[in-house]
C-alpha cells in the first residue's frame, strides 16, 4: 500500500502548528493596532483595512486546520487499508501453506503405496496462487477460496 500514515499525520501536525503561528501573528497585529495612539479618518481607515487583514489571517489559519483534519482522515484511511492488506496477506499465506502441507502429505501417501488419493481441487488452486507484492493494493482484489 502506498502512503505512510505516520508521515501524513506529521504533515497534519505541521499544518496545525502553522495555523497556530498565523493566529499568533493575527493576535499580535491586533494588539499592536490597539496600541497605536492615532485618531482621525486615516487612522480609522488603517484600522478598517487592518481588520480585513486580520480576518484574512484568521481564515487562512482555519483553512490550515481544515487541511490538517483532511490529512488526518486520509492517514487513518491509509492505515486502515494497510491493516486490511496485511490481514489478507496473512490469511492467504496461511491458506496457501496449509494447501501445500496437505498436497505434500498426499504426495507422501502416494509414495508410500496408498492409492485412490486425489488432491482437493481447492488445494490445487491455492498451490498455484502467485501473490501480489507485499503491501500492494492488488491484495484488496485477491480472490482465493477460503478468504472472506
N, C-alpha and C positions, 0 to 999 in steps of 0.2 A: 504494500500500500504506500502510496506517495504521501508525504507530509509528515511533519514532526510536530506532534501535538504540544510538546514542551516548548519548542521554539515558537510556535504560533501563540501560545499563552504568554510567552516572553514579549512578543511584539505587542500583544494587547496591553500588557503592563507598561510598556514604553509609551503607548498612546495615552494611557491614563495618567502617567507621570507628566507627559507633555500638556495634557488638559489642565492638570493642577498648576503647572507653571504659567499657562496662559491666564488662568483665573487669578493667580497671584499678581501677574502684571496688571490685569484689569483693576484689581483691588488697590494696588499701589498707585496706579494712574488716577483712580477716583479720589484717593486720599490726597494726592498732590494737587489735583484741581480744586478740592475743597479748601486747601491751604492758600490758594492764590488770593492775595488781597487786591483785587481789581474789580472795579464796578463800571457799569456803563453798557452801551449797546454792543460794543466789540467784545467785552467780557462775556456778556450773555450769549453772543454768537459762538464764542470759543467753547463755552460750557455746553451749548446745544450740540455743536459738532463733536465735542469730546464724548458726550453722552451716546451719540450714534456709534462712535468708535468702540466705546465700552460694550454696547450691545453686540456689536460685531465680534468682539473678542470673546464675550460670554457664549455667543452662538457657536463660534469656532471651537471653544472648549467642549461644548455639548456634542458637537459633531465628532470630536475625537473620542468622547466617551461612547457614542453610538458605534463608532468603528471598532472600538475595543470590545464592546459587547458582541458585535458580529463575529469578530475574530475568536472570541472565547467560545461562542456557539459552534463555529466551524471546527475549532480544535476538539471540542467534545465529540462532534460527529466523526472526525478523523479517528479519534481514539476508539470510538465505538466500532467503526468499521475495521480497524486494525485488530481489535479484540475478537470480532466475529471471524475475520480471516484466520487468525491464529487458532481459534476453536475448530474451524472447518479443516484446516491443515492437520491438526492433531487427530481429529476423528477419522479423516481419510487415511492418515498414516496407520492408525490402529486397525482399520478395516483391511487395508492392503497387507499389513504384516500378518494379520490373522489368516487371511486367504492364502498367503504364501506358506504359512505354517501348515495349514490343512492340506494344501496341494503337495507339499513336501512329504507329509505323513502318508498321503495317498501313494506317492511315488515309492516310498519305502515299502509300503504294503505290497505293491506290485513286484518289487524286487524280492520281497520275502515269500513270494509264491501265492499271495492272495489273489483271487480272481473275482471278476464281477464288480470291480470297483470302478466307478465313473466319477470324474470330477464334477463338482457342483458348478453349473454354468455361471452363477453369480461370482464364485471364486475365480473363475477364468476371466471374467470381465474385470474384477478387481486386480488380478495379477497383471493385466495388460495396461493398467492405468498409468499414464505419464503425467505427473503433477505439473502445474504451473510453477514458476519460480517462487520461492518463499516470499510471503507478504504481497504477492501480486493481486491486483483486482480481479483477475480471472478466477481466483478461488471462489468468488461470490457466485459464479455461474457453473461451478463443478457439479455434475450430476452423477453420483455414484450410488449403487444400491446400498442401502443402509444409512445413508446420510439423511438427516431430517430436511 
